[in-house]
Amino acid sequence: MLEEIFREEWARVLASLMGSCLDVDLAEDAAQEAFSIAAQRWARDGPPDNPRAWLVTVGRNWAIDRLRRQRLFAERVYLLDRPEPSKIMVDQPMIRDERLELVFMCCHPALAPETRVALTLRSLGGLSTQEIARAFLVTEETMKRRLSRARTKIRTAGIPFAIPGNDVLPARLGTVLAVLYLIFNQGYGDHRGDLAAEAIRLARILHELMPAEPEAAALLALMLLHDARRAARVHNGELVLLADQDRRRWNRAQINEGRAVLDHAITISAQGPYAVQAAIAALQTEERIDWRSVAELYATLRNLTGSTVVELNRAVAIAEVDGPRAALAILDTLSLNNYRYLHSTRAELLRRLNDAPAAETAYRRALDLATTDTERRFLQRRLTEL
């Protein structure tokens, strides 16, 4: 139960403590201490009626005690002069906005781009340093240093815990959207539904704050359309490809909402990368997928981003239009040797051509690079089937 509460409440507890402490290190230490105390007390006494308020109260009291012990209490106690968390209605917008403030702080332009995502994953998703390091393909020690430098930068540069004003909000929006999408993908790919749901929730808030921003609307549509297929992506612990998914398990209400938000984005002239990706996702929810249109949209997206990964996705669509050999010709031009999906895609195409030896080699290379148990089971099953 505590693990489930941790996933659901970590970001809210940390954001509330950040709003009181205005210090990343102190707030995170206080949040960790609160959950540690909860693990001991709740095992004995059971969880309280309001776990979130209990955790924030315990964390806040711990922070006060630490400041007092450091003899900084007299200078900094004003930072903690906030309403008692136990008296706060946990569903009020203030709590919700605090988490968005946390995201904007983590995505401040003064921080290095690669650090923004890592810090947001740590703060918003509660991922461990080891998990974040694995996602970035670096050592745990390297990631620990990055996060430490980021916290120091926030403290020394006085980066505010706040949603920026209207004069700079549009300029900061692109970074926040990019980080939210990466967080969504982290949750979607690792089957962390809570993390993906949190990214969607924050995207909704941004859309509400800035309804005339096309890419904010487009990103929300994209997330909704992808997430609508979540229940069908894995069955009995096995990864299920799009063509084999049971569409009865798709969330039709979410698909309809995603399409409506996309229509709104197009109405206000959305033409950026998120709009194109959302259009592709919408086509992939059709009863009969227009793969030629999907391939054309991927070509547009490649021209917008210059991404070789996008070109890999275009190759998948081309395989449905012109066959696997045409797609393999595209794959041969891509420099993505350490990208697991290049090899799994190549293996699938070779499998369709009945080239079992070459397909086996590609599957084994993809298996070596796989990062989740679900992917490993899928690839191992494919090898067995060969």
C-alpha positions as CSV (number, residue, x, y, z in Angstrom):
1,M,0.0,0.0,0.0
2,L,2.8,2.4,0.9
3,E,4.4,2.0,-2.6
4,E,1.0,2.8,-4.2
5,I,0.6,5.9,-2.0
6,F,4.2,6.9,-2.8
7,R,3.5,6.8,-6.5
8,E,0.3,8.7,-6.2
9,E,1.3,11.3,-3.6
10,W,5.1,11.9,-4.0
11,A,4.7,14.8,-6.4
12,R,2.0,16.4,-4.3
13,V,3.9,16.0,-1.0
14,L,7.1,17.3,-2.5
15,A,5.4,20.3,-4.2
16,S,3.7,21.2,-1.0
17,L,7.0,21.1,0.9
18,M,8.7,23.1,-1.8
19,G,6.0,25.7,-1.4
20,S,6.9,25.9,2.3
21,C,10.7,25.4,2.2
22,L,11.6,27.0,-1.1
23,D,14.7,24.7,-1.0
24,V,14.9,21.7,-3.2
25,D,17.3,19.7,-1.1
26,L,15.4,20.4,2.2
27,A,12.0,19.6,0.6
28,E,13.2,16.4,-0.9
29,D,14.9,15.3,2.3
30,A,11.7,16.1,4.2
31,A,9.5,14.2,1.8
32,Q,11.8,11.1,2.0
33,E,11.9,11.3,5.8
34,A,8.1,11.5,5.9
35,F,7.7,8.4,3.8
36,S,10.3,6.6,5.8
37,I,8.4,7.4,9.1
38,A,5.2,6.4,7.4
39,A,6.7,3.0,6.5
40,Q,7.3,2.3,10.2
41,R,4.2,3.9,11.8
42,W,1.6,2.8,9.2
43,A,2.8,-0.8,9.4
44,R,2.0,-0.7,13.1
45,D,-1.0,1.6,13.3
46,G,-2.4,1.5,9.7
47,P,-2.6,4.5,7.3
48,P,-4.3,7.7,8.4
49,D,-7.6,8.9,6.9
50,N,-5.7,11.6,4.9
51,P,-2.3,10.1,4.0
52,R,-1.2,13.2,1.9
53,A,-1.9,15.7,4.6
54,W,-0.2,13.4,7.2
55,L,2.9,13.1,5.0
56,V,3.1,16.9,4.4
57,T,2.7,17.7,8.1
58,V,5.4,15.2,9.1
59,G,7.7,16.4,6.4
60,R,7.1,20.1,7.3
61,N,7.7,19.4,11.0
62,W,10.9,17.5,10.2
63,A,12.1,20.5,8.1
64,I,11.4,22.9,10.9
65,D,13.4,20.6,13.3
66,R,16.3,20.5,10.9
67,L,16.4,24.2,10.5
68,R,16.2,24.6,14.3
69,R,19.1,22.2,14.7
70,Q,21.1,24.1,12.1
71,R,20.5,27.3,14.1
72,L,18.9,28.8,11.0
73,F,15.4,28.6,12.4
74,A,15.2,32.3,13.4
75,E,16.3,33.5,9.9
76,R,14.2,31.1,7.8
77,V,11.1,30.3,9.8
78,Y,9.2,32.8,7.8
79,L,9.5,30.5,4.8
80,L,7.5,28.0,6.7
81,D,4.8,30.3,7.8
82,R,2.1,28.6,5.7
83,P,-1.3,27.0,6.6
84,E,-1.0,23.7,8.2
85,P,-1.2,21.0,5.5
86,S,-3.8,19.1,7.6
87,K,-6.1,22.0,7.2
88,I,-5.7,22.3,3.4
89,M,-8.4,20.7,1.2
90,V,-6.2,18.4,-0.8
91,D,-8.3,18.8,-3.9
92,Q,-8.1,22.5,-4.0
93,P,-6.4,24.1,-7.1
94,M,-3.5,25.4,-4.9
95,I,-2.2,21.9,-4.5
96,R,-2.6,21.2,-8.2
97,D,-0.8,24.4,-9.3
98,E,2.0,23.8,-6.9
99,R,3.0,20.7,-8.9
100,L,2.9,22.8,-12.1
101,E,5.1,25.4,-10.3
102,L,7.5,22.5,-9.5
103,V,7.7,21.6,-13.2
104,F,8.4,25.2,-14.3
105,M,11.1,25.4,-11.6
106,C,12.7,22.2,-12.9
107,C,12.5,23.4,-16.5
108,H,14.0,26.8,-15.9
109,P,16.3,27.9,-18.8
110,A,19.2,28.5,-16.4
111,L,19.4,24.7,-16.0
112,A,21.1,22.5,-18.6
113,P,18.6,20.9,-21.0
114,E,19.5,17.3,-20.1
115,T,19.2,18.2,-16.4
116,R,15.7,19.6,-16.7
117,V,14.2,16.2,-17.6
118,A,16.1,14.3,-15.0
119,L,15.2,16.8,-12.2
120,T,11.6,16.7,-13.2
121,L,11.5,12.9,-13.3
122,R,13.1,12.9,-9.8
123,S,10.8,15.6,-8.4
124,L,7.5,14.9,-10.2
125,G,7.7,11.1,-10.6
126,G,9.8,10.1,-7.6
127,L,12.1,8.0,-9.8
128,S,15.3,6.9,-8.1
129,T,18.6,8.2,-9.3
130,Q,19.4,4.7,-10.6
131,E,16.1,4.6,-12.7
132,I,16.8,8.0,-14.2
133,A,20.4,7.1,-14.9
134,R,19.2,4.0,-16.8
135,A,16.8,6.1,-18.8
136,F,19.6,8.5,-19.8
137,L,22.1,5.6,-20.4
138,V,24.6,7.0,-17.9
139,T,26.1,5.8,-14.7
140,E,24.2,6.3,-11.4
141,E,27.2,8.4,-10.1
142,T,27.1,10.7,-13.2
143,M,23.3,11.3,-12.7
144,K,23.8,11.9,-9.0
145,R,26.3,14.7,-9.9
146,R,23.9,16.2,-12.5
147,L,21.1,16.3,-10.0
148,S,23.3,17.8,-7.3
149,R,24.5,20.5,-9.6
150,A,20.9,21.3,-10.6
151,R,19.8,21.7,-7.0
152,T,22.8,23.9,-6.3
153,K,22.0,26.0,-9.3
154,I,18.4,26.5,-8.2
155,R,19.6,27.6,-4.8
156,T,22.4,29.9,-5.9
157,A,20.6,31.4,-8.9
158,G,17.4,32.0,-6.9
159,I,15.3,30.1,-9.5
160,P,11.7,30.8,-8.4
161,F,9.2,28.2,-7.4
162,A,6.4,29.7,-9.5
163,I,4.6,29.7,-12.8
164,P,6.2,32.5,-14.8
165,G,4.3,35.7,-15.7
166,N,2.5,36.2,-19.0
167,D,5.4,38.1,-20.4
168,V,7.8,35.1,-20.3
169,L,5.3,32.2,-20.1
170,P,5.2,31.5,-23.9
171,A,9.0,31.5,-24.2
172,R,9.2,28.9,-21.4
173,L,6.4,26.8,-22.7
174,G,8.4,24.9,-25.3
175,T,10.8,23.5,-22.7
176,V,8.0,22.5,-20.3
177,L,6.1,20.7,-23.2
178,A,9.2,18.8,-24.2
179,V,9.8,17.7,-20.6
180,L,6.2,16.7,-20.0
181,Y,6.2,14.6,-23.2
182,L,9.4,12.8,-22.1
183,I,7.9,12.1,-18.7
184,F,4.8,10.8,-20.4
185,N,6.9,8.5,-22.6
186,Q,8.9,7.3,-19.6
187,G,5.6,6.3,-17.9
188,Y,4.1,4.9,-21.1
189,G,7.1,2.9,-22.1
190,D,7.8,1.6,-18.5
191,H,4.1,1.0,-17.9
192,R,4.1,3.6,-15.1
193,G,0.5,4.6,-15.6
194,D,0.7,7.0,-12.7
195,L,3.6,8.9,-14.3
196,A,1.8,9.1,-17.7
197,A,-1.4,10.2,-16.0
198,E,0.5,13.0,-14.2
199,A,1.9,14.3,-17.5
200,I,-1.6,14.3,-19.0
201,R,-3.0,16.1,-15.9
202,L,-0.3,18.8,-16.1
203,A,-0.8,19.1,-19.9
204,R,-4.5,19.8,-19.2
205,I,-3.6,22.6,-16.8
206,L,-1.3,24.2,-19.4
207,H,-4.0,24.0,-22.0
208,E,-6.4,25.6,-19.6
209,L,-3.9,28.4,-18.8
210,M,-3.0,28.9,-22.5
211,P,-6.0,27.8,-24.6
212,A,-4.7,29.8,-27.6
213,E,-1.4,28.0,-27.7
214,P,-1.6,25.4,-30.5
215,E,1.2,23.1,-29.4
216,A,-0.1,22.9,-25.8
217,A,-3.4,21.7,-27.2
218,A,-1.6,19.4,-29.6
219,L,0.5,17.8,-26.9
220,L,-2.5,17.1,-24.8
221,A,-4.3,15.5,-27.8
222,L,-1.2,13.4,-28.5
223,M,-1.0,12.1,-25.0
224,L,-4.7,11.3,-24.8
225,L,-4.6,9.4,-28.1
226,H,-1.6,7.3,-27.1
227,D,-2.8,6.6,-23.6
228,A,-6.2,5.5,-24.8
229,R,-4.5,2.3,-26.2
230,R,-2.6,1.6,-22.9
231,A,-4.8,-1.3,-21.8
232,A,-4.4,-3.1,-25.1
233,R,-0.6,-2.7,-25.3
234,V,0.2,-5.4,-22.8
235,H,-1.8,-8.7,-22.3
236,N,-0.9,-11.2,-19.6
237,G,2.5,-9.5,-19.3
238,E,3.2,-9.7,-23.0
239,L,3.7,-6.7,-25.3
240,V,1.1,-6.5,-28.1
241,L,1.9,-4.7,-31.3
242,L,-0.6,-2.2,-32.8
243,A,-1.8,-4.6,-35.5
244,D,-2.6,-7.3,-32.9
245,Q,-4.2,-5.2,-30.2
246,D,-7.8,-5.9,-29.1
247,R,-9.5,-2.6,-30.0
248,R,-12.3,-3.3,-27.6
249,R,-9.8,-2.5,-24.8
250,W,-9.1,0.9,-26.2
251,N,-10.6,3.8,-24.3
252,R,-13.0,5.3,-26.8
253,A,-14.0,8.2,-24.6
254,Q,-10.4,9.2,-24.4
255,I,-9.9,8.8,-28.1
256,N,-12.9,11.0,-28.8
257,E,-11.5,13.6,-26.4
258,G,-8.1,13.5,-28.0
259,R,-9.6,14.0,-31.5
260,A,-11.7,16.9,-30.2
261,V,-8.6,18.6,-28.7
262,L,-6.7,18.0,-31.9
263,D,-9.4,19.6,-33.9
264,H,-9.2,22.6,-31.7
265,A,-5.4,22.7,-32.1
266,I,-5.8,22.6,-35.9
267,T,-8.4,25.4,-35.7
268,I,-5.9,27.6,-34.0
269,S,-3.3,26.8,-36.6
270,A,-1.3,24.0,-34.9
271,Q,1.5,23.0,-37.4
272,G,4.3,22.0,-35.0
273,P,5.8,18.6,-34.2
274,Y,3.2,17.7,-31.5
275,A,0.3,18.5,-33.9
276,V,1.8,16.2,-36.6
277,Q,2.4,13.4,-34.1
278,A,-1.2,13.8,-32.7
279,A,-2.5,13.6,-36.3
280,I,-0.5,10.3,-36.8
281,A,-1.9,9.0,-33.5
282,A,-5.4,9.9,-34.6
283,L,-5.0,8.0,-37.9
284,Q,-3.7,4.9,-36.0
285,T,-7.0,4.8,-34.0
286,E,-9.1,4.4,-37.3
287,E,-10.7,1.1,-38.1
288,R,-8.6,1.0,-41.3
289,I,-5.4,2.8,-41.0
290,D,-4.4,5.0,-44.0
291,W,-0.7,4.0,-43.9
292,R,0.2,6.2,-46.9
293,S,-1.1,9.3,-45.0
294,V,0.8,8.1,-41.9
295,A,4.0,7.8,-44.0
296,E,3.5,11.3,-45.4
297,L,2.9,12.8,-42.0
298,Y,6.1,11.1,-40.7
299,A,8.0,12.7,-43.7
300,T,6.6,16.1,-42.6
301,L,7.7,15.4,-39.0
302,R,11.1,14.4,-40.1
303,N,11.5,17.7,-42.0
304,L,10.4,19.6,-38.9
305,T,12.7,17.7,-36.4
306,G,15.5,16.2,-38.5
307,S,15.2,13.1,-36.3
308,T,16.5,9.7,-37.5
309,V,14.1,8.1,-35.0
310,V,11.2,9.7,-36.9
311,E,12.6,8.3,-40.1
312,L,12.6,4.9,-38.5
313,N,8.9,5.3,-37.7
314,R,8.3,6.4,-41.3
315,A,10.0,3.2,-42.5
316,V,7.4,1.2,-40.4
317,A,4.6,3.0,-42.3
318,I,6.4,2.5,-45.6
319,A,6.5,-1.3,-44.9
320,E,2.7,-1.3,-44.8
321,V,2.5,0.6,-48.1
322,D,5.4,-0.7,-50.2
323,G,6.4,-3.8,-48.4
324,P,9.2,-4.8,-46.0
325,R,12.1,-4.5,-48.5
326,A,11.4,-0.8,-49.1
327,A,11.4,-0.3,-45.4
328,L,14.7,-2.2,-44.9
329,A,16.3,0.1,-47.5
330,I,15.4,3.1,-45.3
331,L,16.7,1.3,-42.2
332,D,20.1,0.7,-43.9
333,T,20.6,4.5,-44.1
334,L,20.1,5.2,-40.4
335,S,22.9,5.5,-37.8
336,L,21.1,4.0,-34.9
337,N,23.1,1.0,-34.0
338,N,22.6,1.4,-30.3
339,Y,18.9,2.0,-30.5
340,R,16.9,-1.1,-29.6
341,Y,13.9,-0.3,-31.8
342,L,16.0,-0.1,-34.9
343,H,17.0,-3.8,-34.4
344,S,13.6,-5.0,-33.3
345,T,12.0,-3.3,-36.4
346,R,14.6,-4.8,-38.7
347,A,13.9,-8.2,-37.1
348,E,10.1,-7.8,-37.7
349,L,10.7,-6.9,-41.3
350,L,13.1,-9.8,-41.9
351,R,10.6,-12.1,-40.2
352,R,8.0,-11.0,-42.7
353,L,10.4,-11.9,-45.5
354,N,11.0,-15.3,-44.0
355,D,14.7,-14.6,-43.5
356,A,14.9,-16.4,-40.1
357,P,18.7,-16.3,-39.6
358,A,19.0,-12.6,-40.2
359,A,15.8,-12.0,-38.1
360,E,17.3,-14.0,-35.3
361,T,20.5,-11.9,-35.3
362,A,18.5,-8.7,-35.2
363,Y,16.2,-9.9,-32.4
364,R,19.2,-10.9,-30.3
365,R,20.7,-7.5,-30.8
366,A,17.5,-5.9,-29.7
367,L,17.3,-8.2,-26.7
368,D,20.7,-7.1,-25.6
369,L,19.6,-3.5,-25.7
370,A,16.1,-4.0,-24.2
371,T,15.4,-2.1,-20.9
372,T,12.2,-3.6,-19.6
373,D,11.0,-7.1,-18.8
374,T,8.0,-6.7,-21.0
375,E,10.2,-6.0,-24.0
376,R,12.5,-8.8,-23.2
377,R,9.6,-11.3,-23.0
378,F,8.3,-10.1,-26.3
379,L,11.6,-10.4,-28.1
380,Q,12.3,-13.8,-26.5
381,R,8.9,-15.0,-27.7
382,R,9.7,-13.9,-31.2
383,L,13.0,-15.8,-31.1
384,T,11.2,-18.9,-29.9
385,E,8.6,-18.6,-32.7
386,L,11.4,-18.4,-35.3
